[in-house]
Amino acid sequence: MLSPSIAQIALRFGANDLDGTVVEEKIYHDAGAKTSEFTPRSELERLIRAAGRVPVERDTLYRPVDRSKLPPLPPPTRPDLVSLTLNV
């Protein structure tokens, strides 16, 4: 898992996918990682914009996701956690 600052540096150097900086992460933390265990969607979007890029959510085939065309999702059990991959 990338730290937020390393993710921003990677974006500046041409990375176009923050899949390594996930919203909620367990595996690395089970192994002893000390970074934050989750990052709210709004914070991921802020980090991407602060790095000078535009956040775009994509599906597994790398197509942009238009949430306005999807049926509403049930409310999450924790509103601060959302499962997504943001590509820029």
C-alpha positions, 0 to 999 in steps of 0.5 A: 500500500502506498502512503498518500504522499508517495501516491501523489509523487507517483501521480506527478511522475506519470502514474495513472492508477491509485489502486495501490492506495485503497480505501480500506486495506487489511493484508499489509496491516495484518503484516504490521504496516503502520500506515492508516488502514483506510482512506475515505473516498473524498480524501483520495479525490482530494489527493488526486486533485492536489497532485494536478490530476482529475479523479475518474472511477473505472470498472474492471475493464477500465471504462469510466463509471457513470454513477448517475446511470447506476441504481442507488446503493444501500447505505454503507455500514460505515459511511466513511468507507467506500470500496472503489478504485480511482484512476486518473 
